[in-house]
Amino acid sequence: MSGPTIFDRDLLSRRRARAMALGPATFLLDRVAEELAERLSVVLRSFERAADLDTPTDALRAAFAESGKVKSLERASIISAGDLEVLTDEQAKPFDAAALDLVVSGLALQFVNDLPGALVQVRRALKPDGLLLAAMIGGDTLNELRAAFAQAESEVEGGLSPRVAPFADIRDLGSLMQRAGFALPVIDSDRVTVRYESPIALMRDLRAMGATNILVERRRAPLRRATLRRMMEIYAERFADGDGRLRATFEIVWLSGWTPHESQQKPLKPGSARRRLADALGTQEIPAGEKPGES
């Protein structure tokens, strides 16, 4: 069974299409595509059949074309199929088990309703020793906008409404990867700070990314002018630099993991070490319960 429906993915598709038609803001995705291609370049193998999972533009396709690592990169999507979300190809047909050598994704997995289930689907579609390499938006993203809206709504309207998505925390993603069956998972993150003249300029960029509010539980009534005005004041008061420009944080979380294979490194069994840690460190081993200096 899938979890609760958090995101309106049909609305996401419409807003991404509108952003593409009006001229998308791709600076964040272009940066991610370049970094993913660089991370793939250090992997000492090539990939015959790969799938790009829901990346909004062709940025990954262009970046990987230069690397020569990927022979074939097809589109993949997560779609709802009854109570499950299923990994499908361009014709919306589910991938066969162990069909792919590589799955990549740029700034898309944060909008999947059932992320644990999606990771299981990816692992199922990968061959043994296949690789998942992805970037997604992390939990500290837009913390300034979230805080300014929360304070403004509390003051003006006497309550809060969900306006910024509850993105996954990096501390939880490692365990999700392991639960999905990936070996050797690596999770890390970095933060990109973008400076704007005003919160309106930030919101304009979010619209051009197709990344405005798609929460199912979002407030459907139009934003009140008084709330917007107060939010802008709070943002300027709390998150402005010395030159008056406003900070906006985007946390990028990087995920990689391999499907299990007998050739991969495995941890030693407990008690199988041939050398004591104290000897390796050049220190004296102290039995439990004793203090240094006691005989």
C-alpha positions as CSV (number, residue, x, y, z in Angstrom):
1,M,0.0,0.0,0.0
2,S,1.2,3.5,-0.8
3,G,1.4,6.2,1.8
4,P,-0.7,9.4,2.0
5,T,-1.0,11.6,-1.1
6,I,1.0,14.7,-0.3
7,F,1.5,16.2,-3.7
8,D,-0.9,16.9,-6.6
9,R,1.2,15.4,-9.4
10,D,-1.2,16.3,-12.1
11,L,-0.9,19.9,-11.0
12,L,2.9,19.5,-11.0
13,S,2.8,18.4,-14.6
14,R,0.6,21.3,-15.6
15,R,2.8,23.8,-13.9
16,R,6.0,22.4,-15.3
17,A,4.4,22.6,-18.8
18,R,3.4,26.2,-18.2
19,A,7.0,27.0,-17.0
20,M,8.4,25.5,-20.2
21,A,6.0,27.4,-22.4
22,L,6.8,30.7,-20.7
23,G,10.5,30.2,-20.4
24,P,11.9,28.1,-17.5
25,A,14.3,29.1,-14.8
26,T,16.9,26.3,-15.1
27,F,19.9,27.6,-13.2
28,L,19.5,25.1,-10.4
29,L,18.8,22.1,-12.6
30,D,21.7,23.0,-14.9
31,R,24.0,23.0,-11.9
32,V,22.7,19.7,-10.7
33,A,23.1,18.1,-14.2
34,E,26.7,19.2,-14.4
35,E,27.4,17.8,-10.9
36,L,25.7,14.5,-11.6
37,A,27.7,14.0,-14.8
38,E,30.9,14.8,-12.9
39,R,30.0,12.2,-10.2
40,L,29.3,9.6,-12.9
41,S,32.6,10.3,-14.6
42,V,34.5,8.8,-11.6
43,V,32.7,5.5,-11.9
44,L,35.0,3.1,-13.8
45,R,32.5,1.6,-16.1
46,S,30.0,2.5,-18.8
47,F,26.3,1.9,-18.8
48,E,24.4,0.3,-21.7
49,R,20.9,1.1,-20.8
50,A,20.0,4.0,-18.5
51,A,16.8,5.8,-17.6
52,D,16.3,9.4,-16.6
53,L,13.6,9.5,-13.9
54,D,11.3,12.5,-14.2
55,T,14.0,15.2,-14.6
56,P,12.0,18.2,-15.8
57,T,14.3,19.2,-18.7
58,D,16.8,17.6,-21.0
59,A,19.7,18.9,-18.9
60,L,20.9,15.4,-17.8
61,R,20.7,14.1,-21.4
62,A,22.9,16.9,-22.6
63,A,25.4,16.6,-19.7
64,F,25.7,12.8,-20.1
65,A,26.1,13.0,-23.9
66,E,29.5,14.6,-23.4
67,S,30.7,12.0,-20.9
68,G,30.4,8.9,-23.1
69,K,29.5,6.9,-20.1
70,V,25.9,6.2,-21.0
71,K,25.1,4.4,-24.3
72,S,21.3,4.9,-24.1
73,L,19.3,7.2,-21.9
74,E,15.5,6.9,-22.0
75,R,12.8,8.6,-20.1
76,A,11.2,7.1,-17.1
77,S,8.4,8.3,-14.8
78,I,6.7,7.3,-11.6
79,I,3.0,6.9,-12.2
80,S,0.2,5.8,-10.0
81,A,-1.1,2.3,-10.6
82,G,-3.8,1.5,-8.1
83,D,-2.3,1.6,-4.6
84,L,1.3,1.6,-6.0
85,E,3.5,4.1,-7.8
86,V,5.3,2.3,-10.6
87,L,8.4,3.1,-12.6
88,T,7.5,3.2,-16.3
89,D,9.1,3.9,-19.7
90,E,8.1,6.6,-22.2
91,Q,5.1,4.5,-23.3
92,A,4.0,4.3,-19.6
93,K,4.8,0.5,-19.5
94,P,6.4,-0.8,-16.4
95,F,10.1,-1.7,-16.7
96,D,10.9,-5.4,-16.5
97,A,12.9,-6.5,-13.4
98,A,16.7,-6.1,-13.9
99,A,16.2,-4.2,-17.1
100,L,18.4,-1.2,-16.5
101,D,22.1,-0.6,-15.7
102,L,21.6,3.0,-14.4
103,V,18.8,5.2,-13.2
104,V,19.5,9.0,-12.8
105,S,17.2,11.7,-11.6
106,G,17.6,15.5,-11.2
107,L,15.3,17.5,-8.8
108,A,12.3,15.2,-9.2
109,L,12.2,12.7,-6.4
110,Q,11.2,15.3,-3.8
111,F,7.7,15.4,-5.4
112,V,7.1,11.6,-5.3
113,N,4.3,10.8,-2.9
114,D,5.7,7.4,-1.9
115,L,9.4,7.8,-1.9
116,P,10.2,4.5,-0.2
117,G,8.0,2.7,-2.7
118,A,9.7,4.6,-5.6
119,L,13.1,3.6,-4.4
120,V,12.0,0.0,-4.3
121,Q,10.7,0.3,-7.8
122,V,14.0,1.7,-9.0
123,R,16.0,-1.0,-7.3
124,R,13.7,-3.7,-8.9
125,A,14.3,-2.2,-12.4
126,L,18.1,-2.2,-12.0
127,K,20.3,-5.1,-12.8
128,P,22.6,-6.6,-10.1
129,D,25.4,-4.0,-9.6
130,G,23.2,-1.4,-11.2
131,L,23.5,2.2,-10.0
132,L,21.0,4.9,-8.8
133,L,22.4,8.4,-9.0
134,A,20.0,11.2,-8.1
135,A,19.7,14.7,-6.7
136,M,16.7,16.0,-4.9
137,I,15.6,19.0,-2.9
138,G,16.4,18.7,0.8
139,G,14.5,19.7,3.9
140,D,16.4,23.0,4.5
141,T,15.3,24.4,1.2
142,L,13.5,27.8,1.3
143,N,13.6,27.9,5.1
144,E,13.6,31.7,4.9
145,L,10.4,31.8,2.9
146,R,8.8,29.2,5.1
147,A,9.6,31.2,8.2
148,A,8.5,34.5,6.8
149,F,5.1,33.1,5.6
150,A,4.5,31.3,9.0
151,Q,5.1,34.4,11.0
152,A,3.0,36.6,8.6
153,E,0.0,34.2,8.5
154,S,0.1,33.8,12.3
155,E,0.0,37.6,12.8
156,V,-2.5,38.5,10.1
157,E,-4.7,35.5,9.8
158,G,-4.3,33.8,13.2
159,G,-3.2,30.5,11.8
160,L,-0.9,28.7,9.4
161,S,-1.4,27.0,6.0
162,P,1.1,24.7,4.2
163,R,2.9,26.7,1.6
164,V,6.4,25.1,1.3
165,A,6.6,21.3,0.8
166,P,7.9,19.1,3.6
167,F,11.0,17.9,1.8
168,A,12.9,14.8,3.0
169,D,15.6,15.2,5.7
170,I,19.0,14.0,4.7
171,R,19.2,12.0,8.0
172,D,16.3,9.8,6.9
173,L,17.4,9.1,3.3
174,G,20.2,6.8,4.1
175,S,17.9,4.4,6.0
176,L,15.3,4.7,3.2
177,M,18.0,3.6,0.6
178,Q,18.9,0.6,2.8
179,R,15.3,-0.3,3.4
180,A,14.8,-0.3,-0.4
181,G,17.6,-2.8,-0.8
182,F,20.4,-0.7,-2.1
183,A,24.0,-1.5,-1.1
184,L,26.8,1.0,-0.4
185,P,24.5,4.0,-0.2
186,V,26.1,7.4,-0.1
187,I,24.1,10.5,0.9
188,D,25.5,14.0,1.1
189,S,24.2,17.5,0.6
190,D,25.3,21.1,-0.2
191,R,23.5,24.4,0.0
192,V,23.1,27.0,-2.8
193,T,22.3,30.5,-1.6
194,V,20.6,32.7,-4.3
195,R,20.1,36.4,-3.6
196,Y,17.1,38.3,-4.8
197,E,15.9,41.9,-4.9
198,S,12.6,40.9,-3.2
199,P,10.5,37.9,-2.2
200,I,8.4,38.5,-5.4
201,A,11.5,37.9,-7.5
202,L,12.0,34.6,-5.7
203,M,8.4,33.5,-6.2
204,R,8.7,34.4,-9.8
205,D,11.7,32.1,-10.2
206,L,9.8,29.3,-8.4
207,R,6.9,29.7,-10.8
208,A,9.4,29.5,-13.7
209,M,10.7,26.3,-12.3
210,G,7.2,24.8,-12.1
211,A,7.9,24.5,-8.4
212,T,5.1,26.5,-6.7
213,N,2.8,25.0,-4.1
214,I,1.4,21.6,-5.2
215,L,0.5,20.3,-1.8
216,V,-2.9,18.5,-1.7
217,E,-3.7,20.3,1.6
218,R,-2.7,23.7,0.3
219,R,-5.1,26.6,1.0
220,R,-7.3,27.1,-2.1
221,A,-8.3,30.7,-1.4
222,P,-6.1,33.4,-2.9
223,L,-3.3,34.8,-0.8
224,R,-4.4,37.9,1.1
225,R,-2.6,41.1,0.2
226,A,-2.1,41.9,3.8
227,T,-0.4,38.6,4.4
228,L,1.8,38.9,1.4
229,R,2.8,42.5,2.4
230,R,3.6,41.4,6.0
231,M,5.6,38.3,4.7
232,M,7.7,40.6,2.5
233,E,8.4,42.9,5.5
234,I,9.4,40.0,7.7
235,Y,11.6,38.5,4.9
236,A,13.4,41.8,4.5
237,E,13.9,42.2,8.3
238,R,15.2,38.8,9.0
239,F,17.0,37.6,5.8
240,A,18.6,40.6,4.1
241,D,22.3,41.1,3.5
242,G,24.1,44.4,4.1
243,D,23.3,45.5,0.6
244,G,19.6,44.9,1.0
245,R,19.4,41.8,-1.2
246,L,17.5,38.8,0.2
247,R,18.9,35.3,0.7
248,A,17.1,32.1,-0.4
249,T,18.5,28.7,0.4
250,F,18.3,25.7,-1.8
251,E,19.6,22.4,-0.2
252,I,20.6,19.8,-2.8
253,V,20.7,16.2,-1.5
254,W,22.8,13.7,-3.5
255,L,22.0,10.0,-3.5
256,S,23.8,7.1,-4.9
257,G,23.4,3.4,-4.3
258,W,24.1,0.0,-6.0
259,T,21.9,-3.0,-6.3
260,P,23.6,-5.9,-4.5
261,H,26.1,-8.0,-6.3
262,E,28.6,-10.6,-5.2
263,S,31.5,-8.6,-6.5
264,Q,30.8,-5.7,-4.1
265,Q,32.8,-5.1,-0.9
266,K,31.2,-6.5,2.2
267,P,31.8,-5.8,5.8
268,L,33.8,-8.3,7.8
269,K,32.0,-10.7,10.1
270,P,32.2,-9.6,13.8
271,G,35.2,-11.2,15.5
272,S,37.1,-11.8,12.2
273,A,39.6,-9.0,12.6
274,R,43.3,-10.1,12.7
275,R,44.7,-7.0,14.4
276,R,43.5,-5.1,17.4
277,L,42.3,-1.5,16.9
278,A,44.6,-0.4,19.8
279,D,47.6,-1.8,17.9
280,A,46.7,0.0,14.7
281,L,46.3,3.3,16.6
282,G,49.5,2.8,18.7
283,T,47.6,3.1,22.0
284,Q,47.2,1.0,25.1
285,E,44.0,-0.9,25.4
286,I,42.1,-0.3,28.7
287,P,39.6,-3.0,29.9
288,A,36.1,-1.8,30.4
289,G,35.5,-0.4,33.8
290,E,39.0,0.8,34.4
291,K,40.3,4.3,34.2
292,P,43.6,5.5,32.7
293,G,46.4,5.2,35.1
294,E,44.9,2.4,37.2
295,S,46.8,-0.9,37.4
